[in-house]
Amino acid sequence: MPNPSRIRATALTVAALLPVLLTGCARDPGLAHGGPLGQRLDWKDCPVPSVAQGDGGAPSPLPDGTRWQCATMKAPLDWDDPRSGTIDIALIRAKASGDPSRRIGSLVFNYGGPGESGVTALPSFGQDYAALRTRYDLVSFDPRGVGRSAGVTCLNDQRLDAFFQLDAMPRTADAQHAFLDSTKRFNKACRLHSGRVLPYLRTTDTARDMDLMRHLLGDRKLHYFGVSYGTELGGVYAHLFPRNVGRAVFDAVVDPTLTPEQAALAQAGGFQLAFGNYARDCVAKSAGCPIGSTAKDVENRLVGLLNHLDREPLPALPPRRLTRTAALDGVLEALYSKKSWPSLTEALRRAYAGDGRPLMLLADSMNERDEKGRYSNDTAAEVAINCADDKPRYTPADVKAKLPRFRAVSPLFGDSLAWNLISCADWPTRGAVYRPDVHAPGAGPILLIGNTGDPATPYDGTRRMVNALGKGVGVELTYKGQGHGAYYTKNTCVRDTVHSYLLDGKVPAPGTVCS
């Protein structure tokens, strides 16, 4: 099971930009003469998204008739050796709608994952940004390794079906052997099909891509809106290029102080908290809760269902059946947004009646599988980027030793998140760091929004990111709500605060609370 979080004319001369962009690689003149710095972005109508991006139709024009435009940026494959060649980075934009004299610049979005296609995601949220578009061009991109940006390929669709059916919470020796063997086959396939790019998918590489993007967009500063993993990317960018940070918002903030093990443990607690909040909401409804009489009863019945599915999967979407892993993926998907809670209640009710289809559909959404059985490259990109970033390589023995603590934090999700730690075992390249460096003296202010009920990026991480960025950089805004992130809940207080900052530069008082 994939990690459910970790679901985007300059005044500087080229000579001044090179040392900043290349961090020590400015000796290569190819970047200044016809290379990445000398290129021009050729914006055209967007094509139909690729399967790797998530498929679907070409993005529809915005309500005022503005058409989405796409372009391709060339970036060095290896920022430490620009002569190694280039890769394509796919971009999308919608031009600002307001008075050109009041245009601030481009607002670049990253939607997290890692592995989410910004080229596909931005148009789906386009109408939500009507206020922001009055003063910004809206811009996003497929980060390297994602979608049309040198997208990582591992298993084909048929083999991914089998991969997601496998028990990701193995209790027996045979189940553990099957799980480990499946992980090795997945990683071997990634090396076989995408070995050339795997060493160059670090968050620091993508941050350098963003600074090149800033330059080519014609902006002196990078104005940025990062969600989930996009906040980690934003923090790394601020560390590398503090003087280039413009107005930036981090929503659903990743805790940069945690190792992969600590982050997984925090997520286990976050999803357990979210499920408890969901269960209490269900039983509090006047019509009653069809899946339990108390919050504890709701959880106990789910545990019973998962145990049953371990012995006997339910009929779902032939030839696939609802396994324990698929059911848990479906639950996780629904906990990302409070709007999905009624769907989760109905899916569980149907599962208790013997119908696994609704939970399987939720699991397919989690794993980005379309109705034709085709997967985006989200999972492949997520694993590849995490393994490029994360230095620790956990073994089955490590997981077994840590299981009691994970189970204590989350009886529901502890096992799966603990076993997910071995995703990078036998990965063909080394990981870069134990924790991302986001210390960014001289940057700021950056607005960070923490949601007290966030399952995937628990609330405590927001304050830790504020502290890690350094004094005078991060400004914390708290939203007392449910789901992953705050801006997309459409809470008026949150949106007004974000708009006031991004549009008018008004920074809220630290510790402001919205509910």
C-alpha positions as MATLAB code, in Angstrom:
seq = 'MPNPSRIRATALTVAALLPVLLTGCARDPGLAHGGPLGQRLDWKDCPVPSVAQGDGGAPSPLPDGTRWQCATMKAPLDWDDPRSGTIDIALIRAKASGDPSRRIGSLVFNYGGPGESGVTALPSFGQDYAALRTRYDLVSFDPRGVGRSAGVTCLNDQRLDAFFQLDAMPRTADAQHAFLDSTKRFNKACRLHSGRVLPYLRTTDTARDMDLMRHLLGDRKLHYFGVSYGTELGGVYAHLFPRNVGRAVFDAVVDPTLTPEQAALAQAGGFQLAFGNYARDCVAKSAGCPIGSTAKDVENRLVGLLNHLDREPLPALPPRRLTRTAALDGVLEALYSKKSWPSLTEALRRAYAGDGRPLMLLADSMNERDEKGRYSNDTAAEVAINCADDKPRYTPADVKAKLPRFRAVSPLFGDSLAWNLISCADWPTRGAVYRPDVHAPGAGPILLIGNTGDPATPYDGTRRMVNALGKGVGVELTYKGQGHGAYYTKNTCVRDTVHSYLLDGKVPAPGTVCS';
ca = [
       0.000    0.000    0.000;
       1.414    3.414   -0.867;
       2.144    5.977    1.796;
      -1.167    7.848    2.230;
       0.396   11.246    2.323;
       3.831   12.426    1.928;
      -4.308   12.942   -2.025;
       1.281   23.128   -8.160;
      11.010   39.830  -16.826;
      13.354   39.031  -13.957;
      15.733   41.782  -12.921;
      18.501   39.244  -12.340;
      21.000   38.658  -15.113;
      21.865   35.176  -16.322;
      25.305   35.567  -14.779;
      23.726   36.261  -11.411;
      21.172   33.458  -11.749;
      23.582   30.660  -12.568;
      25.220   30.304   -9.146;
      21.797   30.307   -7.472;
      20.164   27.875   -9.871;
      23.048   25.469  -10.165;
      24.534   25.681   -6.660;
      28.091   25.267   -7.794;
      27.510   24.217  -11.420;
      27.669   27.634  -13.051;
      30.803   26.653  -14.946;
      28.702   24.997  -17.660;
      27.986   27.657  -20.299;
      25.443   25.444  -22.045;
      22.766   26.481  -19.590;
      23.142   30.119  -20.482;
      23.522   29.707  -24.258;
      20.581   27.804  -25.687;
      20.269   25.582  -22.586;
      17.594   25.650  -19.856;
      18.141   29.296  -18.869;
      17.991   30.459  -22.461;
      14.782   28.667  -23.412;
      11.361   30.221  -23.978;
       8.151   28.538  -22.860;
       5.859   27.848  -25.830;
       2.320   27.963  -24.421;
      -0.374   26.129  -26.392;
      -3.830   24.646  -25.780;
      -3.523   21.661  -23.471;
      -3.729   18.133  -24.850;
      -5.792   15.354  -23.332;
      -4.000   14.180  -20.157;
      -1.986   11.000  -20.476;
      -2.882    7.869  -18.533;
       0.170    8.507  -16.358;
      -1.284   11.918  -15.436;
      -4.635   10.430  -14.495;
      -6.344   10.522  -17.895;
      -9.690   12.278  -18.479;
     -10.571   14.918  -21.035;
      -8.703   18.067  -21.933;
      -9.339   20.791  -19.324;
     -12.474   22.842  -19.975;
     -12.225   26.622  -20.223;
     -12.858   28.596  -17.052;
     -16.274   30.279  -16.627;
     -14.996   33.530  -18.140;
     -13.813   31.652  -21.233;
     -10.114   31.591  -20.337;
      -8.460   28.526  -21.818;
      -5.841   26.471  -20.054;
      -2.439   26.546  -21.728;
       0.353   23.972  -21.493;
       4.088   24.169  -22.131;
       7.209   22.047  -21.673;
      10.274   23.215  -19.761;
      13.703   21.642  -20.215;
      15.563   20.970  -16.956;
      18.904   19.264  -16.351;
      18.505   15.580  -15.522;
      21.326   15.977  -12.999;
      21.618   19.459  -11.517;
      25.123   18.567  -10.304;
      26.199   17.671  -13.856;
      24.151   19.660  -16.387;
      26.012   18.030  -19.295;
      24.193   14.779  -18.486;
      21.248   15.891  -20.601;
      17.784   17.276  -19.941;
      14.298   16.061  -19.084;
      10.932   17.599  -19.936;
       8.860   19.228  -17.185;
       5.167   19.613  -18.106;
       3.529   22.939  -17.126;
      -0.010   24.322  -17.174;
      -1.349   27.824  -16.623;
      -4.435   30.036  -16.753;
      -3.622   33.699  -17.249;
      -4.717   36.312  -14.733;
      -8.215   37.704  -15.181;
      -7.847   41.147  -13.595;
      -6.329   44.503  -14.442;
      -2.857   43.814  -15.931;
      -1.441   46.779  -14.012;
      -2.309   45.004  -10.726;
      -0.936   41.589  -11.716;
       1.516   40.289   -9.093;
       3.000   37.435  -11.118;
       2.540   33.665  -11.282;
       1.198   31.581   -8.389;
       2.724   28.105   -8.608;
       0.818   25.168   -7.070;
       2.072   21.772   -5.951;
      -0.575   19.287   -4.825;
       1.599   16.841   -2.938;
       1.741   13.076   -2.980;
       4.543   13.056   -3.835;
       3.327   11.879   -7.218;
       0.330   14.111   -7.911;
       0.095   15.579  -11.409;
      -0.317   19.332  -11.120;
      -1.202   19.520  -14.830;
      -4.283   17.394  -14.109;
      -5.056   18.736  -10.623;
      -4.962   22.499  -11.201;
      -7.891   22.642  -13.671;
     -10.023   20.537  -11.318;
      -9.663   23.268   -8.668;
      -9.626   26.166  -11.120;
     -12.927   27.757  -10.122;
     -11.855   27.712   -6.459;
      -9.090   30.148   -7.349;
     -11.200   32.826   -9.043;
     -10.198   35.420   -6.448;
      -6.507   34.537   -6.679;
      -6.595   34.684  -10.483;
      -7.551   38.353  -10.377;
      -3.876   39.125   -9.646;
      -1.972   35.939  -10.543;
      -1.476   33.611  -13.452;
      -2.338   30.185  -12.014;
       0.496   27.743  -12.750;
       1.206   24.130  -11.871;
       3.412   21.329  -13.158;
       4.150   17.644  -13.104;
       7.212   17.325  -10.853;
      10.071   15.231  -12.211;
       9.113   11.555  -12.111;
       5.393   12.372  -12.384;
       3.024   12.206  -15.365;
       4.602   13.763  -18.441;
       7.746   14.901  -16.603;
       9.986   11.861  -17.127;
       7.258    9.841  -15.411;
       8.459    6.758  -13.559;
       7.137    3.430  -14.832;
       7.203    0.246  -12.768;
       4.480   -2.426  -13.023;
       1.851   -2.634  -15.759;
      -1.850   -2.366  -14.943;
      -2.443   -6.103  -14.582;
       0.479   -6.499  -12.213;
      -0.616   -3.431  -10.247;
      -4.013   -5.048   -9.737;
      -2.252   -8.008   -8.151;
       0.070   -5.724   -6.181;
      -2.836   -3.876   -4.565;
      -4.706   -7.105   -3.827;
      -1.803   -8.472   -1.795;
      -2.010   -8.494    1.996;
      -0.118   -5.396    3.169;
      -0.609   -6.334    6.847;
       0.988   -9.790    6.811;
       0.646  -11.754   10.034;
       1.939  -15.189    8.965;
       5.390  -16.144    7.677;
       3.973  -17.050    4.267;
       2.104  -13.748    3.996;
       5.227  -11.824    5.000;
       7.309  -13.672    2.410;
       4.723  -12.877   -0.287;
       4.639   -9.206    0.731;
       8.422   -8.859    0.690;
       8.678  -10.653   -2.644;
       6.055   -8.320   -4.114;
       7.974   -5.257   -2.907;
      11.180   -6.564   -4.483;
       9.433   -7.214   -7.807;
       7.956   -3.715   -7.782;
      11.327   -2.096   -7.112;
      13.082   -4.260   -9.687;
      10.516   -3.210  -12.301;
      11.123    0.459  -11.443;
      14.845   -0.021  -12.005;
      14.253   -1.885  -15.265;
      11.901    0.684  -16.799;
      13.060    3.966  -15.217;
      16.569    3.395  -13.897;
      18.003    6.422  -15.725;
      15.933    8.959  -13.754;
      15.663    7.276  -10.338;
      18.778    8.917   -8.813;
      17.530   12.403   -9.755;
      14.063   12.541   -8.196;
      15.015   14.155   -4.899;
      12.955   17.020   -3.537;
      16.040   19.214   -3.856;
      16.075   18.471   -7.605;
      12.435   19.507   -7.957;
      13.087   22.659   -5.916;
      15.810   23.608   -8.402;
      13.356   22.931  -11.228;
      10.960   25.377   -9.568;
      13.576   28.117   -9.449;
      14.283   27.620  -13.135;
      10.516   27.772  -13.674;
      10.318   31.027  -11.708;
      12.963   32.540  -13.960;
      11.272   31.388  -17.181;
       7.886   32.646  -15.990;
       9.503   36.065  -15.633;
       9.069   36.380  -11.872;
      11.616   37.935   -9.530;
      10.116   35.952   -6.631;
       8.401   32.558   -6.490;
       4.817   32.946   -5.268;
       3.739   29.499   -4.167;
       0.850   27.415   -2.810;
       1.952   23.987   -1.570;
      -0.330   21.281   -0.208;
       0.763   18.248    1.855;
       4.109   17.058    0.415;
       4.013   20.361   -1.450;
       4.754   22.038    1.906;
       7.918   19.948    2.258;
       8.883   20.903   -1.291;
       8.182   24.546   -0.462;
      10.276   24.346    2.683;
      13.202   22.814    0.794;
      12.883   25.532   -1.866;
      12.933   28.206    0.847;
      16.083   26.628    2.312;
      17.879   26.573   -1.047;
      16.605   29.930   -2.350;
      15.471   32.018    0.651;
      15.854   35.340   -1.145;
      13.657   34.142   -4.011;
      10.636   33.329   -1.812;
       7.664   35.563   -2.515;
       4.212   35.147   -0.977;
       3.904   31.477   -0.038;
       1.183   29.371    1.580;
       1.734   25.892    3.038;
      -1.523   23.969    3.675;
      -1.633   20.516    5.345;
       1.893   20.925    6.620;
       4.425   18.082    6.646;
       6.504   17.802    9.823;
      10.113   18.199    8.622;
      11.632   17.088   11.921;
      10.594   13.430   11.616;
      12.389   10.425   10.171;
      10.331    8.198    7.839;
       9.556    5.884   10.764;
       8.423    8.763   12.977;
       6.347   10.235   10.156;
       4.603    6.887    9.564;
       3.869    6.573   13.289;
       2.429   10.092   13.344;
       0.238    9.253   10.351;
      -1.019    6.130   12.073;
      -2.143    8.288   14.960;
      -3.600   10.891   12.601;
      -5.757    8.400   10.720;
      -6.830    6.726   13.976;
      -7.923   10.150   15.278;
      -9.756   10.883   12.039;
     -11.590    7.558   12.115;
     -12.637    8.229   15.711;
     -13.946   11.657   14.702;
     -15.832   10.078   11.808;
     -17.341    7.379   14.032;
     -18.490    9.910   16.656;
     -20.042   12.030   13.924;
     -21.905    9.020   12.562;
     -23.450    7.954   15.878;
     -24.379   11.562   16.755;
     -26.744   11.870   13.792;
     -30.428   11.973   14.698;
     -31.321    9.225   12.199;
     -28.822    6.899   13.830;
     -25.656    5.304   12.515;
     -26.234    2.189   10.365;
     -22.761    0.778   11.113;
     -22.659    0.931   14.927;
     -24.401    2.200   18.036;
     -21.337    3.851   19.613;
     -18.034    5.113   18.253;
     -16.262    2.110   19.741;
     -18.836   -0.205   18.197;
     -18.181    1.370   14.777;
     -14.443    0.670   15.168;
     -14.981   -2.857   16.498;
     -17.232   -3.749   13.580;
     -14.607   -2.498   11.131;
     -11.960   -4.610   12.861;
     -14.291   -7.592   12.542;
     -14.803   -6.890    8.832;
     -11.057   -6.662    8.213;
     -10.462   -9.951   10.023;
     -13.205  -11.588    7.961;
     -11.722  -10.264    4.725;
      -8.353  -11.698    5.694;
      -9.977  -15.133    5.647;
     -12.542  -14.612    2.885;
     -12.490  -11.582    0.542;
     -15.865  -10.243   -0.595;
     -17.161  -10.095   -4.175;
     -16.425   -6.640   -5.534;
     -15.427   -5.725   -9.106;
     -14.783   -9.021  -10.961;
     -12.310  -10.538  -11.187;
     -11.087   -8.547   -8.198;
     -12.412   -9.201   -4.737;
     -12.379   -6.911   -1.706;
      -9.362   -7.931    0.366;
      -8.425   -6.606    3.772;
      -5.849   -4.294    2.192;
      -8.306   -2.927   -0.375;
     -10.912   -2.302    2.321;
      -8.428   -0.378    4.433;
      -7.349    1.656    1.396;
     -11.011    2.545    0.856;
     -11.374    3.699    4.463;
      -8.202    5.791    4.216;
      -9.419    7.457    1.019;
     -12.699    8.515    2.646;
     -10.955    9.994    5.697;
      -9.194   12.617    3.558;
     -12.337   14.750    3.408;
     -15.341   15.105    5.693;
     -17.469   15.298    2.547;
     -16.618   11.632    1.961;
     -17.822   10.436    5.360;
     -21.375    9.628    4.155;
     -19.872    7.599    1.304;
     -17.762    5.663    3.804;
     -20.819    4.918    5.939;
     -22.712    3.570    2.922;
     -19.678    1.570    1.729;
     -19.279   -0.067    5.134;
     -23.011   -0.768    5.396;
     -22.907   -2.477    2.009;
     -19.776   -4.435    2.927;
     -21.441   -5.777    6.071;
     -24.270   -6.930    3.789;
     -21.775   -8.788    1.573;
     -21.202   -6.221   -1.211;
     -17.599   -5.081   -1.523;
     -18.018   -2.826   -4.561;
     -18.338    0.610   -2.868;
     -15.255    0.083   -0.714;
     -13.347   -1.209   -3.730;
     -14.266    1.923   -5.688;
     -12.928    4.046   -2.844;
      -9.729    1.976   -2.867;
      -9.419    2.498   -6.630;
      -9.666    6.239   -6.065;
      -6.921    6.003   -3.440;
      -4.678    4.111   -5.857;
      -5.657    6.216   -8.923;
      -7.152    3.374  -10.967;
      -9.753    4.420  -13.534;
     -12.889    2.526  -14.582;
     -10.980    0.974  -17.501;
      -8.460   -0.587  -15.143;
      -5.660    1.863  -15.953;
      -3.448    3.371  -13.268;
      -1.753    6.753  -13.227;
       1.910    6.669  -12.318;
       1.131    8.170   -8.895;
       2.215    5.104   -6.906;
       5.395    4.572   -8.916;
       6.328    8.250   -8.600;
       5.520    8.341   -4.888;
       7.730    5.364   -4.105;
      10.532    6.640   -6.351;
      10.555   10.160   -4.888;
      10.334    8.946   -1.298;
      13.152    6.460   -1.861;
      15.306    9.111   -3.534;
      14.765   11.374   -0.517;
      14.803    8.999    2.456;
      18.165    7.682    3.630;
      16.880    4.940    6.022;
      16.365    1.464    4.557;
      14.168   -0.580    6.885;
      14.256   -4.372    7.068;
      11.517   -6.873    7.981;
      13.242   -7.297   11.332;
      12.987   -3.529   11.901;
       9.268   -3.603   11.130;
       8.578   -6.551   13.432;
      10.367   -4.769   16.263;
       8.327   -1.613   15.707;
       4.913   -3.243   15.232;
       3.857   -3.153   18.912;
       4.284    0.607   19.059;
       2.435    1.147   15.775;
      -0.437   -1.069   16.954;
      -0.633    0.810   20.240;
      -0.947    4.117   18.398;
      -3.452    2.758   15.853;
      -5.172   -0.629   16.108;
      -6.705    0.012   12.668;
      -3.848    1.433   10.607;
      -0.692    0.619   12.570;
       0.180   -2.647   10.827;
      -0.131   -1.333    7.287;
       1.859    1.836    7.942;
       4.587   -0.113    9.740;
       4.977   -2.624    6.899;
       4.985    0.232    4.389;
       8.388    1.201    5.808;
      10.059   -1.512    3.735;
       9.008    0.115    0.437;
      12.573    1.276   -0.194;
      14.261   -2.026    0.666;
      16.384   -3.158   -2.291;
      15.878    0.217   -3.979;
      18.552    0.686   -6.650;
      19.741    4.125   -5.463;
      20.673    5.613   -2.119;
      18.415    7.966   -0.229;
      19.566   11.536    0.381;
      18.610   12.543    3.936;
      17.066   11.449    7.215;
      15.028   14.657    7.410;
      14.521   17.485    4.904;
      16.392   20.716    5.626;
      13.937   23.622    5.561;
      15.880   26.191    7.578;
      15.397   29.389    5.591;
      16.819   32.498    7.260;
      15.994   35.570    5.225;
      12.875   34.073    3.641;
       9.342   34.867    4.519;
       6.819   35.470    5.589;
       5.317   32.066    4.775;
       1.727   31.342    5.868;
       1.328   27.819    7.290;
      -2.154   26.337    7.838;
      -2.667   23.401   10.196;
      -5.938   21.471   10.445;
      -6.552   19.999   13.909;
      -8.335   16.964   12.406;
      -5.908   16.297    9.549;
      -5.267   12.536    9.216;
      -2.336   12.548    6.787;
      -0.313   15.512    8.053;
      -1.142   15.739   11.766;
      -1.608   19.195   13.237;
       1.473   19.187   15.476;
       3.688   19.215   12.391;
       2.617   22.778   11.554;
       4.285   24.305   14.600;
       7.373   22.178   14.039;
       7.647   23.444   10.468;
       7.299   27.026   11.761;
      10.183   26.434   14.162;
      12.307   24.633   11.558;
      11.960   27.442    9.018;
      13.545   29.812   11.529;
      12.684   32.962   13.375;
      10.540   35.437   11.509;
       9.715   33.166    8.555;
       6.677   30.993    9.311;
       3.306   32.377   10.451;
       0.870   29.767   11.791;
      -2.872   29.710   11.122;
      -4.978   27.013   12.843;
      -8.160   25.592   11.372;
     -10.337   23.587   13.764;
     -11.795   21.167   11.265;
     -11.637   17.733    9.680;
      -9.939   16.336    6.592;
      -6.629   16.796    4.828;
      -5.885   20.487    4.474;
      -7.948   23.585    5.179;
      -8.266   25.841    2.117;
     -10.219   23.241    0.153;
     -12.842   22.893    2.893;
     -14.003   26.351    1.700;
     -14.014   27.657    5.263;
     -14.643   31.396    4.925;
     -12.173   32.411    7.629;
      -9.350   30.350    6.107;
     -10.023   31.572    2.575;
     -10.305   35.207    3.585;
      -6.997   34.967    5.460;
      -5.220   33.284    2.532;
      -6.636   35.742    0.005;
      -5.750   38.744    2.141;
      -2.149   37.535    2.326;
      -1.645   36.403   -1.258;
      -3.523   39.307   -2.867;
      -2.722   42.194   -0.531;
       0.314   41.027    1.438;
      -1.505   41.215    4.787;
       0.072   38.707    7.174;
      -2.280   37.429    9.914;
      -1.271   37.580   13.543;
       0.646   34.437   14.559;
      -1.672   31.937   16.235;
      -4.831   33.070   14.422;
      -7.567   30.422   14.706;
     -10.383   29.655   12.255;
     -13.243   27.267   13.032;
];
